[in-house]
Amino acid sequence: MSPFGRIFADGDRIEIAGAVIRLKVHPRARRISLRLDRSRREVVATAPSPRRLGEAAAFARDRIDWISARLDELPTAQPLAPGGELLVLGEAVRLIQGEGRARFLPAEDALPVRLSAPGEGAIFARSAQRLLRRRALEGLTALTQTHVQVLGAPMPQIALTDARSRWGSCKPASPGRSAVIRYSWRLALAPLAVADYVAAHECAHLRELNHGPQFWALVRGLVGDPTPHRAWLRTHGARLHAVGADDAAQ
């Protein structure tokens, strides 16, 4: 029996001093370890086997000061709620409560573009997120079309994810199947130039399935120097995952 008085299973979550700890089994792990999952805003305690999950929980408890410090470094969660403001594909958007289906209202007079959605709390958040995903699909598809035309490549299928560790991925074409590019919908909340860089990166994989010199030459040919965009994602990417981070708990 673990010092917590219970037997743990892979994927269990425990709370220690207000911090959420997710217990994970990784057969290739050589030791107990902790890492911060910035996108889920929780700490992952990894053990090599299920029988050592109790040790992983105890390890996390003994290092609560480190955990608290890392969690304090995370950006503040930004709920999808009326009154909030977002950058959507480079355009300032204000969230407002409205009747009927969720929709974008164009800027007029002194008012910016508005995302109008019904309900409140989790209902409003779900409706607003569905609309944001739809706008993300439209925008990222358009960016992809531009780059594949320059590359002379066939247009791939486009899909959205809410990936926690990857902004995009490219599955190459195979006999009878077109290529598939998947993007995190949250790229729509990044500066447009950053979203465009990720689109160029994935499109370049349609020609080069690696990260060698020729691949990066293609990327530079599409969007110029990728360094500032990569740096922005490293520095500010957690902010994108903070949008709506607490909505599921409502």
Secondary structure as a PSIPRED ss2 file (coil, helix, strand):
# PSIPRED VFORMAT (PSIPRED V4.0)

   1 M C   1.000  0.000  0.000
   2 S C   1.000  0.000  0.000
   3 P C   1.000  0.000  0.000
   4 F C   1.000  0.000  0.000
   5 G C   1.000  0.000  0.000
   6 R C   1.000  0.000  0.000
   7 I C   1.000  0.000  0.000
   8 F C   1.000  0.000  0.000
   9 A C   1.000  0.000  0.000
  10 D C   1.000  0.000  0.000
  11 G C   1.000  0.000  0.000
  12 D C   1.000  0.000  0.000
  13 R E   0.000  0.000  1.000
  14 I E   0.000  0.000  1.000
  15 E E   0.000  0.000  1.000
  16 I E   0.000  0.000  1.000
  17 A C   1.000  0.000  0.000
  18 G C   1.000  0.000  0.000
  19 A E   0.000  0.000  1.000
  20 V E   0.000  0.000  1.000
  21 I E   0.000  0.000  1.000
  22 R E   0.000  0.000  1.000
  23 L E   0.000  0.000  1.000
  24 K E   0.000  0.000  1.000
  25 V E   0.000  0.000  1.000
  26 H C   1.000  0.000  0.000
  27 P C   1.000  0.000  0.000
  28 R C   1.000  0.000  0.000
  29 A C   1.000  0.000  0.000
  30 R C   1.000  0.000  0.000
  31 R C   1.000  0.000  0.000
  32 I C   1.000  0.000  0.000
  33 S E   0.000  0.000  1.000
  34 L E   0.000  0.000  1.000
  35 R E   0.000  0.000  1.000
  36 L E   0.000  0.000  1.000
  37 D E   0.000  0.000  1.000
  38 R C   1.000  0.000  0.000
  39 S C   1.000  0.000  0.000
  40 R C   1.000  0.000  0.000
  41 R C   1.000  0.000  0.000
  42 E E   0.000  0.000  1.000
  43 V E   0.000  0.000  1.000
  44 V E   0.000  0.000  1.000
  45 A E   0.000  0.000  1.000
  46 T E   0.000  0.000  1.000
  47 A E   0.000  0.000  1.000
  48 P C   1.000  0.000  0.000
  49 S C   1.000  0.000  0.000
  50 P H   0.000  1.000  0.000
  51 R H   0.000  1.000  0.000
  52 R H   0.000  1.000  0.000
  53 L H   0.000  1.000  0.000
  54 G H   0.000  1.000  0.000
  55 E H   0.000  1.000  0.000
  56 A H   0.000  1.000  0.000
  57 A H   0.000  1.000  0.000
  58 A H   0.000  1.000  0.000
  59 F H   0.000  1.000  0.000
  60 A H   0.000  1.000  0.000
  61 R H   0.000  1.000  0.000
  62 D H   0.000  1.000  0.000
  63 R C   1.000  0.000  0.000
  64 I H   0.000  1.000  0.000
  65 D H   0.000  1.000  0.000
  66 W H   0.000  1.000  0.000
  67 I H   0.000  1.000  0.000
  68 S H   0.000  1.000  0.000
  69 A H   0.000  1.000  0.000
  70 R H   0.000  1.000  0.000
  71 L H   0.000  1.000  0.000
  72 D H   0.000  1.000  0.000
  73 E C   1.000  0.000  0.000
  74 L C   1.000  0.000  0.000
  75 P C   1.000  0.000  0.000
  76 T C   1.000  0.000  0.000
  77 A C   1.000  0.000  0.000
  78 Q E   0.000  0.000  1.000
  79 P C   1.000  0.000  0.000
  80 L C   1.000  0.000  0.000
  81 A C   1.000  0.000  0.000
  82 P C   1.000  0.000  0.000
  83 G C   1.000  0.000  0.000
  84 G C   1.000  0.000  0.000
  85 E E   0.000  0.000  1.000
  86 L E   0.000  0.000  1.000
  87 L E   0.000  0.000  1.000
  88 V E   0.000  0.000  1.000
  89 L C   1.000  0.000  0.000
  90 G C   1.000  0.000  0.000
  91 E E   0.000  0.000  1.000
  92 A E   0.000  0.000  1.000
  93 V E   0.000  0.000  1.000
  94 R E   0.000  0.000  1.000
  95 L E   0.000  0.000  1.000
  96 I E   0.000  0.000  1.000
  97 Q E   0.000  0.000  1.000
  98 G C   1.000  0.000  0.000
  99 E C   1.000  0.000  0.000
 100 G C   1.000  0.000  0.000
 101 R C   1.000  0.000  0.000
 102 A C   1.000  0.000  0.000
 103 R E   0.000  0.000  1.000
 104 F E   0.000  0.000  1.000
 105 L E   0.000  0.000  1.000
 106 P C   1.000  0.000  0.000
 107 A C   1.000  0.000  0.000
 108 E E   0.000  0.000  1.000
 109 D C   1.000  0.000  0.000
 110 A C   1.000  0.000  0.000
 111 L E   0.000  0.000  1.000
 112 P C   1.000  0.000  0.000
 113 V E   0.000  0.000  1.000
 114 R E   0.000  0.000  1.000
 115 L E   0.000  0.000  1.000
 116 S E   0.000  0.000  1.000
 117 A E   0.000  0.000  1.000
 118 P C   1.000  0.000  0.000
 119 G C   1.000  0.000  0.000
 120 E C   1.000  0.000  0.000
 121 G H   0.000  1.000  0.000
 122 A H   0.000  1.000  0.000
 123 I H   0.000  1.000  0.000
 124 F H   0.000  1.000  0.000
 125 A H   0.000  1.000  0.000
 126 R H   0.000  1.000  0.000
 127 S H   0.000  1.000  0.000
 128 A H   0.000  1.000  0.000
 129 Q H   0.000  1.000  0.000
 130 R H   0.000  1.000  0.000
 131 L H   0.000  1.000  0.000
 132 L H   0.000  1.000  0.000
 133 R H   0.000  1.000  0.000
 134 R H   0.000  1.000  0.000
 135 R H   0.000  1.000  0.000
 136 A H   0.000  1.000  0.000
 137 L H   0.000  1.000  0.000
 138 E H   0.000  1.000  0.000
 139 G H   0.000  1.000  0.000
 140 L H   0.000  1.000  0.000
 141 T H   0.000  1.000  0.000
 142 A H   0.000  1.000  0.000
 143 L H   0.000  1.000  0.000
 144 T H   0.000  1.000  0.000
 145 Q H   0.000  1.000  0.000
 146 T H   0.000  1.000  0.000
 147 H H   0.000  1.000  0.000
 148 V H   0.000  1.000  0.000
 149 Q H   0.000  1.000  0.000
 150 V H   0.000  1.000  0.000
 151 L H   0.000  1.000  0.000
 152 G C   1.000  0.000  0.000
 153 A C   1.000  0.000  0.000
 154 P C   1.000  0.000  0.000
 155 M C   1.000  0.000  0.000
 156 P C   1.000  0.000  0.000
 157 Q E   0.000  0.000  1.000
 158 I E   0.000  0.000  1.000
 159 A E   0.000  0.000  1.000
 160 L E   0.000  0.000  1.000
 161 T E   0.000  0.000  1.000
 162 D C   1.000  0.000  0.000
 163 A C   1.000  0.000  0.000
 164 R C   1.000  0.000  0.000
 165 S C   1.000  0.000  0.000
 166 R C   1.000  0.000  0.000
 167 W C   1.000  0.000  0.000
 168 G E   0.000  0.000  1.000
 169 S E   0.000  0.000  1.000
 170 C E   0.000  0.000  1.000
 171 K E   0.000  0.000  1.000
 172 P C   1.000  0.000  0.000
 173 A C   1.000  0.000  0.000
 174 S E   0.000  0.000  1.000
 175 P C   1.000  0.000  0.000
 176 G C   1.000  0.000  0.000
 177 R E   0.000  0.000  1.000
 178 S C   1.000  0.000  0.000
 179 A C   1.000  0.000  0.000
 180 V E   0.000  0.000  1.000
 181 I E   0.000  0.000  1.000
 182 R E   0.000  0.000  1.000
 183 Y E   0.000  0.000  1.000
 184 S E   0.000  0.000  1.000
 185 W H   0.000  1.000  0.000
 186 R H   0.000  1.000  0.000
 187 L H   0.000  1.000  0.000
 188 A H   0.000  1.000  0.000
 189 L H   0.000  1.000  0.000
 190 A C   1.000  0.000  0.000
 191 P C   1.000  0.000  0.000
 192 L H   0.000  1.000  0.000
 193 A H   0.000  1.000  0.000
 194 V H   0.000  1.000  0.000
 195 A H   0.000  1.000  0.000
 196 D H   0.000  1.000  0.000
 197 Y H   0.000  1.000  0.000
 198 V H   0.000  1.000  0.000
 199 A H   0.000  1.000  0.000
 200 A H   0.000  1.000  0.000
 201 H H   0.000  1.000  0.000
 202 E H   0.000  1.000  0.000
 203 C H   0.000  1.000  0.000
 204 A H   0.000  1.000  0.000
 205 H C   1.000  0.000  0.000
 206 L C   1.000  0.000  0.000
 207 R C   1.000  0.000  0.000
 208 E C   1.000  0.000  0.000
 209 L C   1.000  0.000  0.000
 210 N C   1.000  0.000  0.000
 211 H C   1.000  0.000  0.000
 212 G C   1.000  0.000  0.000
 213 P H   0.000  1.000  0.000
 214 Q H   0.000  1.000  0.000
 215 F H   0.000  1.000  0.000
 216 W H   0.000  1.000  0.000
 217 A H   0.000  1.000  0.000
 218 L H   0.000  1.000  0.000
 219 V H   0.000  1.000  0.000
 220 R H   0.000  1.000  0.000
 221 G H   0.000  1.000  0.000
 222 L H   0.000  1.000  0.000
 223 V H   0.000  1.000  0.000
 224 G C   1.000  0.000  0.000
 225 D C   1.000  0.000  0.000
 226 P C   1.000  0.000  0.000
 227 T H   0.000  1.000  0.000
 228 P H   0.000  1.000  0.000
 229 H H   0.000  1.000  0.000
 230 R H   0.000  1.000  0.000
 231 A H   0.000  1.000  0.000
 232 W H   0.000  1.000  0.000
 233 L H   0.000  1.000  0.000
 234 R H   0.000  1.000  0.000
 235 T H   0.000  1.000  0.000
 236 H H   0.000  1.000  0.000
 237 G H   0.000  1.000  0.000
 238 A H   0.000  1.000  0.000
 239 R H   0.000  1.000  0.000
 240 L H   0.000  1.000  0.000
 241 H H   0.000  1.000  0.000
 242 A H   0.000  1.000  0.000
 243 V E   0.000  0.000  1.000
 244 G C   1.000  0.000  0.000
 245 A C   1.000  0.000  0.000
 246 D C   1.000  0.000  0.000
 247 D H   0.000  1.000  0.000
 248 A H   0.000  1.000  0.000
 249 A H   0.000  1.000  0.000
 250 Q C   1.000  0.000  0.000
